[in-house]
Amino acid sequence: MRLRRALLLVFVLSLIVAACGDDGAEETTTTAAGTTTEATTTTAAAGLQTITPGVLTIGADVPYPPFEDFDAEGNVIGFDADLMNEIASRLGLEPLWIDTDFDTIFTQLAQGQFDVVASATTITEERELMVDFSTRYFNANQALTINTDETPDIDSTADLQAGDAVAVQTGTTGEIWAQEHLEPDGIIIRSFTQPPDCFAALEGAQVIGAILDIDTSLAAEGDRPGLAVVEEIVTGEGYGFPVNPENPQLLSLVNAALAAMIDDGFYQDAYDRWLDRPEGSVLFEAPEPVAIGTEENPIEVLFVPSVSAEEIVAGGELLAAQLNEATGLFFEVSVPTSYAATVEAMCASPDNTMGFIPAQGYILANNLCGANVSLKAMRYGFDVYWAQFIVARDSEFETLEDLAGASWAYPDATSTSGYIVPAGIFANMAIETGEGLEAGSHDGAVRAVYNGEADFGTTFYSPFIDAEGNVTWDGTAENADVPDDVVDSCVLDADGQIECSGYYPRDARRNLRTDLPDVIQKVRIMTISDPIPNDTLTFGPDFPEDLRALIVDALKAFADEDPDGFATAFDAYSWNGVSDTDDTEFDSIRAILMALGYDLEDLG
């Protein structure tokens, strides 16, 4: 099933189409009405508006058998063609088929170049931002096709090995499925423009298998001796007919015609004529949705890859087990490959994902798809943290203005406290720093200042505590560091912690205590930023409200009733509790991100 490219590309293409039209579109079926015009006119039947009076102009990317194909005379035939030609007939219209590029087909439809699209089109939320879809008329899955002459022993994708190559069609859900499920196991994905290219590569032993929609695969199996469909891959997709969003009357009439064709048997006849399925089977009915939080549809729990995935997953599994016991819901823990991938995963599955993501990740997810924040982390008694500006203990730097022209060590450009907030502060104060050093981590930024490789560094700040674990900091920037008169006393205690006459630092310098036990003596905190909200628990935009409340309550109870177990589950992130939050608490960070032009690519 074909997916259009990113929405940004579509908007760019729409500008191109508006400026110079679509030179590649071909009119494949003519009518007495002749070629189309840009003016919207009214048909004689029921006052229905179409691009050309008496004509239903249909966009399609041909060939895509068995849904769309050409016959010997160049007419469009296939399952979609039968349905759409019949819909046109029942509306008193003459069908006019336009063969065009699938990548721009939705832009062309939205711009009024077609009345409707019939092109084996999967219904997606992203596409629904541009066009309106008819009722779902076809259920679709993917399939694995093999060459029985070359690999007769392969019965499913489980038999594929690292180094094997499979063919997919570019821009399709088959390609996405293969990238997500096969590529991580070392299987090579080779993308082709059209399905015939995929099957030709399979026949020529250039690939081991082909992943395409099952009905197209079954059609190839019937036409190409030696090819065989060996596995149906259940993806639960559904087709609809996209309609120009400016024509709600047409959408209503298309839906009514579809319903009538199903009732009177026309749909079934067309289905049996074109699709290699058991006789009498009709798949237009959407499957019953599987309840979220069941074993069949577990809630996806996403963590950002801040430390090793194994460490994160170990704690996540403890959390999932606790939440399962408390709520009866089922959870599946995963760590996407990047912060950006975590946000994208939440937006791609808006109704069954929850993510433990930092502030900037939440803001981008909220901007991108409307993700909702519920909780923020507690660390050492605080639900906020700070950026700290560190310098050599013997340096003359005392204020942020002193850092103009100074070399700067920071973890990386995706770090909220280590880069984004400091960069926003510098921009607001019109301070231009000197050469930048991306140190790779908060530890690295501290080490760079310690070694004299940078004049100053920026990292996270957490307040110091006393021997009983209480925060004794007064909350002011000038007293963020341990007192000057105890600096010389800082040593590693019997537990391997830095102790400075009863003060225990908890900022980023502490992470280097083993390698650099004199780090407090060599590196001081010059100042800190305003508070930054801690990492969040964020839910996908369509996550059910009742389940969201149930999970939030269970997580709070876990933290209150079993603090040790909670801390163990979140050891990778140093969470020791949670507190309520809402979107307004992130306005200051949102303003910084907007000022810096920060987007998902910058998230990393």
C-alpha positions in Angstrom: 0.0 0.0 0.0 1.4 3.3 -1.0 2.1 6.2 1.3 2.8 9.7 0.2 6.1 11.3 1.3 6.4 13.7 4.2 3.8 16.4 4.5 6.5 19.1 4.0 7.3 17.6 0.6 3.7 17.8 -0.4 3.5 21.4 0.5 6.6 22.1 -1.5 5.2 20.2 -4.4 1.9 22.1 -4.1 3.8 25.3 -4.8 5.4 23.8 -7.8 2.1 22.5 -9.1 0.4 25.8 -8.5 3.2 27.6 -10.4 3.6 25.3 -13.4 1.0 22.6 -13.5 1.6 18.9 -13.9 3.4 18.2 -17.2 3.6 14.5 -16.4 -0.2 13.8 -16.1 -1.7 11.8 -18.9 -5.4 11.7 -19.9 -6.0 8.0 -20.4 -9.7 7.8 -21.0 -11.4 10.5 -23.0 -15.1 11.4 -23.0 -17.5 13.4 -25.1 -16.8 16.3 -22.8 -13.2 16.5 -24.0 -10.4 17.7 -21.7 -10.9 19.1 -18.3 -11.1 22.8 -17.4 -10.1 24.5 -14.2 -13.5 26.1 -13.7 -15.9 24.3 -11.3 -19.2 23.6 -13.0 -22.4 21.8 -12.2 -23.6 18.6 -13.7 -27.1 18.2 -14.9 -27.7 15.4 -12.4 -28.7 16.6 -8.9 -26.7 19.8 -9.1 -23.4 18.0 -8.3 -20.4 20.1 -8.8 -17.4 18.6 -10.7 -14.4 20.0 -12.5 -16.0 19.3 -15.9 -19.8 19.2 -16.4 -21.1 15.6 -16.7 -17.6 14.2 -16.0 -16.0 12.5 -12.9 -12.3 13.2 -13.2 -10.3 10.4 -11.5 -6.6 10.5 -10.6 -4.7 7.2 -10.5 -1.1 5.9 -10.6 -1.3 3.1 -13.1 -0.3 0.2 -13.2 -1.0 -1.3 -9.8 -2.7 -4.6 -10.6 -5.2 -5.9 -9.7 -6.5 -2.5 -8.6 -5.5 -0.4 -11.6 -4.0 -1.5 -14.9 -4.2 -0.8 -18.6 -5.8 -3.0 -21.2 -4.6 -3.4 -24.8 -6.5 -0.2 -25.8 -5.0 1.9 -23.0 -8.2 1.9 -20.9 -7.9 1.7 -17.1 -9.2 -1.6 -15.7 -9.1 -3.4 -12.4 -11.0 -3.6 -9.1 -10.7 0.1 -8.3 -11.6 0.9 -11.9 -14.8 -1.2 -11.8 -15.9 0.4 -8.6 -15.2 4.0 -9.6 -16.6 3.6 -13.1 -19.8 2.2 -11.6 -19.9 5.1 -9.1 -19.6 7.5 -11.9 -22.4 5.8 -13.8 -24.7 5.8 -10.8 -24.1 9.6 -10.4 -24.9 10.2 -14.0 -21.3 11.1 -14.8 -18.7 9.9 -17.5 -15.4 8.7 -15.9 -12.3 10.4 -17.1 -9.1 8.7 -15.9 -5.8 10.7 -15.5 -2.6 8.7 -15.0 -0.3 10.6 -12.7 2.5 10.3 -10.1 1.4 8.9 -6.8 3.8 11.2 -4.9 1.8 14.3 -6.0 -1.6 12.8 -6.4 -3.0 14.2 -3.1 -1.6 17.7 -3.9 -3.2 17.6 -7.3 -6.5 16.4 -5.8 -6.5 19.2 -3.2 -5.7 21.7 -5.9 -8.7 20.7 -7.9 -7.1 18.8 -10.7 -9.2 15.7 -10.0 -12.6 15.2 -8.4 -11.5 11.9 -6.8 -8.6 9.4 -6.6 -8.8 5.7 -7.2 -5.4 4.3 -6.6 -5.3 1.6 -3.9 -4.9 4.3 -1.4 -4.4 3.5 2.3 -6.3 5.8 4.7 -3.8 7.6 7.0 -4.2 10.5 9.4 -1.5 12.4 7.6 -3.4 12.2 4.3 -6.6 13.2 6.0 -5.0 16.6 6.6 -5.2 17.2 2.9 -8.1 15.2 1.5 -11.3 13.6 2.5 -11.7 9.8 2.4 -14.7 7.7 1.5 -15.7 5.0 3.8 -13.2 2.1 4.0 -13.9 -0.3 1.1 -11.0 -2.7 1.2 -8.9 -4.4 3.9 -5.2 -4.9 3.0 -2.2 -6.7 4.3 1.4 -7.2 3.1 2.9 -10.5 1.9 6.2 -12.2 1.3 6.7 -13.6 -2.2 9.7 -15.8 -3.1 11.2 -17.5 -6.2 10.5 -21.2 -5.7 13.2 -22.1 -8.2 15.9 -20.3 -6.2 14.8 -20.5 -2.5 12.1 -23.3 -2.1 12.8 -23.7 1.6 11.8 -20.2 2.6 8.3 -20.3 4.1 8.1 -16.9 6.0 10.1 -13.8 6.9 11.4 -15.8 9.9 13.5 -17.9 7.5 15.4 -14.8 6.1 19.0 -14.4 7.2 21.3 -11.4 7.7 22.6 -10.5 4.3 19.5 -11.6 2.4 18.0 -8.9 0.2 14.2 -8.3 -0.2 12.5 -6.0 -2.7 10.0 -3.4 -1.8 8.2 -0.5 -3.6 9.4 2.9 -2.7 7.1 4.9 -0.5 4.8 2.1 0.5 3.8 0.6 3.8 5.5 -2.6 2.7 8.8 -0.7 2.6 8.1 0.8 6.0 7.3 -2.6 7.5 10.4 -4.2 6.0 12.6 -1.3 7.4 11.1 -1.7 10.8 11.0 -5.5 11.1 13.7 -6.9 8.8 16.4 -4.3 8.5 17.4 -4.4 12.2 18.2 -8.1 11.6 20.7 -7.3 8.9 18.3 -8.0 6.0 19.0 -5.7 3.0 16.1 -3.6 1.8 16.1 -2.8 -1.9 13.5 -0.3 -3.1 12.0 -0.1 -6.6 9.7 2.4 -8.2 7.0 -0.1 -9.3 5.8 -3.6 -8.3 6.8 -5.1 -11.6 10.3 -4.0 -10.9 10.3 -5.8 -7.6 9.0 -9.0 -9.1 11.5 -8.8 -12.0 14.3 -8.5 -9.5 12.9 -11.6 -7.7 12.7 -13.6 -10.9 16.3 -12.6 -11.7 17.5 -13.8 -8.3 18.7 -10.2 -7.4 16.7 -10.5 -4.2 15.5 -13.4 -2.0 12.0 -12.1 -1.5 9.5 -9.3 -2.2 7.4 -7.5 0.4 4.3 -5.9 -1.2 0.6 -5.8 -0.6 -0.9 -9.3 -0.7 -3.3 -8.8 -3.6 -0.7 -7.3 -5.9 1.6 -10.2 -4.8 -1.1 -12.8 -5.6 -1.6 -11.2 -9.0 2.1 -11.5 -9.7 2.0 -15.2 -8.5 -0.6 -15.9 -11.1 1.2 -14.1 -13.9 4.8 -15.1 -13.2 5.6 -18.8 -13.1 8.0 -19.7 -10.3 6.9 -16.9 -7.9 4.8 -17.9 -4.8 3.3 -16.0 -2.0 4.4 -17.9 1.2 3.3 -15.5 4.0 0.6 -13.0 4.6 1.8 -10.3 6.9 -1.0 -8.8 8.9 -0.8 -5.0 8.9 -4.5 -4.1 9.1 -4.5 -1.4 6.5 -7.6 -0.2 4.7 -8.3 1.6 1.4 -10.6 4.6 0.8 -11.3 6.8 -2.2 -9.8 10.3 -1.6 -12.2 13.1 -2.6 -11.5 16.8 -3.1 -12.0 18.3 0.3 -13.9 21.2 -1.2 -16.6 18.9 -2.5 -18.4 17.4 0.5 -21.5 16.7 -1.6 -19.4 14.4 -3.9 -18.0 12.6 -0.8 -21.5 11.9 0.5 -22.7 10.6 -2.9 -19.6 8.4 -3.3 -20.3 6.8 0.1 -23.9 6.3 -0.8 -23.0 4.7 -4.1 -20.5 2.4 -2.4 -23.1 1.3 0.2 -25.7 0.6 -2.6 -23.1 -1.4 -4.6 -22.4 -3.5 -1.5 -26.1 -4.1 -0.9 -27.0 -5.0 -4.5 -24.0 -7.3 -5.1 -22.0 -5.2 -7.6 -19.1 -4.9 -5.2 -19.0 -8.7 -4.6 -19.0 -9.3 -8.4 -16.1 -7.0 -8.9 -14.3 -8.4 -5.9 -14.6 -12.0 -7.2 -13.6 -10.9 -10.7 -10.3 -9.2 -9.8 -9.1 -10.7 -6.5 -7.7 -14.2 -6.0 -9.6 -14.8 -2.7 -12.0 -17.5 -1.6 -15.2 -17.2 -3.6 -17.9 -15.2 -1.8 -15.4 -13.5 0.6 -15.9 -9.8 1.1 -13.3 -7.8 3.0 -14.7 -4.3 2.9 -15.8 -4.5 6.5 -13.3 -3.0 8.8 -12.1 -5.5 11.5 -13.2 -5.0 15.0 -10.6 -2.8 16.8 -8.5 -4.6 19.4 -8.8 -2.9 22.8 -5.8 -0.9 23.8 -3.8 -2.4 26.7 -4.7 -6.0 25.9 -2.1 -8.7 25.2 -3.0 -8.4 21.5 -2.6 -4.6 21.5 -0.2 -3.7 24.4 0.5 -0.1 25.3 3.9 0.9 23.9 6.2 2.3 26.6 8.9 4.4 24.9 12.2 5.5 26.6 14.8 7.8 25.1 18.3 6.3 24.6 20.2 8.3 27.2 22.2 5.3 28.4 22.6 1.7 27.3 19.3 0.2 25.9 19.8 -2.9 28.0 19.9 -0.8 31.2 16.8 1.1 30.2 14.8 -1.9 29.2 15.7 -3.7 32.4 14.2 -0.9 34.4 11.3 -0.6 32.0 10.3 -4.2 32.3 10.1 -3.8 36.1 7.9 -0.8 35.5 5.7 -2.6 33.0 5.2 -5.5 35.5 4.2 -3.1 38.3 1.8 -1.2 36.0 0.3 -4.5 34.8 -0.3 -5.6 38.4 -1.9 -2.3 39.3 -4.0 -1.8 36.2 -4.5 -5.1 34.5 -3.2 -3.5 31.3 -0.4 -5.0 29.2 2.7 -3.0 28.2 5.6 -3.4 25.7 8.9 -1.6 26.4 11.1 -0.3 23.7 14.0 2.2 23.2 14.0 3.8 19.8 17.3 4.6 18.2 17.2 8.4 18.9 15.3 11.1 20.8 13.7 12.1 17.5 12.7 8.5 16.7 10.9 8.4 20.1 8.8 11.4 19.2 8.1 10.1 15.8 7.0 6.7 17.2 4.5 8.5 19.6 3.0 10.5 16.7 2.9 7.5 14.5 0.8 5.5 17.0 -1.2 8.2 18.7 -3.7 6.1 20.6 -1.5 3.5 22.4 1.9 5.1 23.2 3.3 6.6 26.3 6.9 8.0 26.5 9.3 9.1 29.1 10.9 12.0 27.3 12.7 15.2 28.2 11.1 18.7 28.0 12.2 19.6 24.5 11.1 16.2 23.3 7.6 16.8 24.8 7.4 20.3 23.2 8.2 19.0 19.8 5.8 16.0 20.1 3.1 18.5 21.3 3.8 20.8 18.3 4.0 17.9 15.8 0.9 15.9 16.7 -0.6 17.2 19.9 1.0 14.8 22.4 -0.2 15.4 26.0 2.0 15.7 29.1 0.8 14.3 32.5 3.7 14.0 34.9 7.3 15.2 35.4 10.1 13.4 37.3 11.2 14.1 40.8 15.0 14.0 41.4 16.5 14.6 44.8 13.3 16.3 45.9 12.9 18.6 42.9 10.7 18.3 39.9 12.9 20.8 38.0 16.6 21.0 37.2 19.0 23.7 36.0 21.7 24.4 33.5 25.0 25.2 35.2 27.9 27.2 33.8 31.2 25.8 35.0 34.7 27.3 34.8 38.1 26.5 36.2 38.3 27.2 39.9 41.1 29.7 39.4 39.6 31.5 36.4 38.5 35.1 36.5 35.1 34.5 35.0 32.3 35.7 37.3 29.3 36.7 35.1 27.7 35.5 31.9 28.9 38.7 30.2 32.5 37.6 31.0 32.0 34.6 28.7 31.9 36.6 25.5 34.5 35.2 23.2 35.3 32.4 25.6 35.6 28.8 24.3 32.5 26.7 25.2 32.3 22.9 25.9 28.8 21.4 25.8 27.5 17.8 25.7 25.8 18.0 22.3 23.3 20.3 20.6 20.3 18.1 21.7 20.9 18.6 25.4 18.4 20.9 27.1 20.5 21.9 30.0 23.8 21.4 28.3 23.2 23.4 25.2 19.6 24.6 24.3 18.9 26.7 27.4 22.4 28.2 27.6 22.2 29.0 23.8 18.9 30.7 24.4 20.3 32.7 27.3 23.3 33.8 25.2 21.0 34.8 22.3 18.7 36.8 24.6 21.7 38.6 26.2 23.4 39.1 22.8 26.5 37.3 24.0 28.7 35.7 21.3 30.8 33.0 22.7 34.1 31.7 21.1 34.9 28.4 19.7 32.5 25.6 20.5 33.5 22.0 21.6 30.9 19.3 21.4 32.1 17.0 24.2 29.7 14.2 23.6 28.3 14.1 27.1 27.9 16.1 30.3 30.9 14.2 31.7 32.9 15.2 28.6 32.0 18.9 29.1 33.2 18.8 32.7 36.4 17.0 31.6 37.1 19.6 28.9 37.0 22.4 31.5 39.1 20.3 34.0 41.7 19.7 31.3 41.8 23.3 30.1 40.4 22.4 26.7 37.6 24.9 27.0 37.2 28.2 29.0 33.8 27.2 30.3 31.3 24.4 30.0 27.5 23.9 30.4 25.9 20.8 32.0 22.9 19.8 34.2 22.8 21.0 37.7 21.3 19.2 40.7 21.6 20.6 44.2 24.0 19.2 46.8 22.6 17.2 49.7 23.6 16.4 53.3 24.5 13.0 54.8 20.8 12.2 55.3 20.0 13.0 51.7 18.3 16.3 52.4 18.8 19.3 50.1 20.3 22.1 52.1 20.8 24.5 49.1 19.0 27.9 49.6 17.9 28.0 45.9 20.1 30.9 44.9 22.5 31.0 41.9 25.3 32.4 44.1 25.2 29.5 46.5 24.6 26.7 44.0 28.1 25.3 44.6 29.5 24.0 47.9 30.8 26.8 50.1 34.3 28.0 49.2 35.6 27.2 52.7 34.9 23.5 52.3 36.3 23.0 48.8 39.7 21.9 50.0 38.1 19.2 52.2 36.4 17.4 49.3 37.4 13.7 49.1 35.8 10.4 48.2 34.2 8.8 51.3 34.0 5.1 52.0 31.0 4.7 49.7 32.8 6.4 46.8 30.8 9.6 47.0 32.3 13.1 47.0 32.0 14.6 50.5 32.9 18.2 51.3 32.7 18.5 55.1 29.1 17.2 55.1 28.1 18.5 51.7 27.6 16.0 48.9 27.6 17.5 45.3 25.0 16.0 42.9 25.7 18.0 39.8 27.5 16.8 36.6 30.9 17.0 38.2 30.0 14.2 40.5 30.0 11.7 37.6 33.8 12.1 37.3 34.5 11.5 40.9 36.3 8.2 40.3 38.6 9.3 37.5 39.0 12.9 38.8 38.6 12.9 42.6 39.7 16.5 42.8 37.2 17.7 40.3 35.5 20.0 42.8 38.8 21.6 43.7 39.5 22.2 40.0 36.1 23.1 38.6 33.5 25.5 40.1 30.0 26.5 39.3 29.9 30.1 38.1 26.1 30.4 37.9 22.9 28.5 37.0 19.9 29.1 34.8 16.2 29.5 35.7 14.5 26.1 36.5 13.8 23.7 33.7 11.0 21.1 34.0 12.3 17.6 34.6 11.7 14.7 32.1 8.1 14.0 31.4 5.6 11.2 31.1 3.8 12.1 27.9 1.0 10.3 26.1 0.1 10.1 22.4 -2.5 12.6 21.3 -5.3 10.1 21.0 -4.5 8.0 24.1 -7.8 7.1 25.9 -8.4 9.5 28.8 -9.6 6.7 31.1 -6.5 4.6 30.6 -4.3 7.6 30.9 -5.8 8.5 34.3 -5.4 4.9 35.4 -1.7 4.7 34.5 -0.9 8.1 36.1 -2.6 7.0 39.4 -0.7 3.7 39.3 2.6 5.4 38.7 2.0 7.8 41.6 1.1 5.0 43.9 4.2 3.0 42.8 6.4 6.0 43.7 4.7 6.6 47.1 4.2 3.0 48.3 7.4 1.4 47.0 10.0 4.2 46.6 12.9 1.7 46.4 11.3 -0.3 43.7 10.4 2.9 41.8 13.9 4.2 42.0 15.2 0.8 40.7 12.8 0.9 37.8 14.0 4.4 36.9 17.7 4.0 37.8 18.8 4.8 34.3 17.2 8.3 34.6 17.6 8.9 38.4 13.9 9.4 39.0 12.8 8.9 42.6 9.2 10.2 42.2 6.7 12.1 40.0 4.6 15.2 40.2 1.7 16.6 38.2 2.4 19.0 35.4 0.6 20.6 32.4 1.6 22.2 29.1 1.9 25.8 30.6 5.0 24.8 32.6 6.9 24.3 29.3 6.2 27.8 27.8 9.6 29.2 28.7 11.4 26.3 27.1 9.0 26.4 24.1 9.9 30.1 23.6 13.6 29.3 23.6 13.2 26.5 21.1 11.2 28.7 18.8 13.8 31.5 19.1 16.5 29.1 18.1 14.5 27.6 15.3 14.8 24.2 16.9 13.0 21.3 15.2 12.8 17.5 15.2 16.0 17.1 13.2 17.9 19.0 15.9 16.5 16.7 18.5 18.8 13.9 17.2 
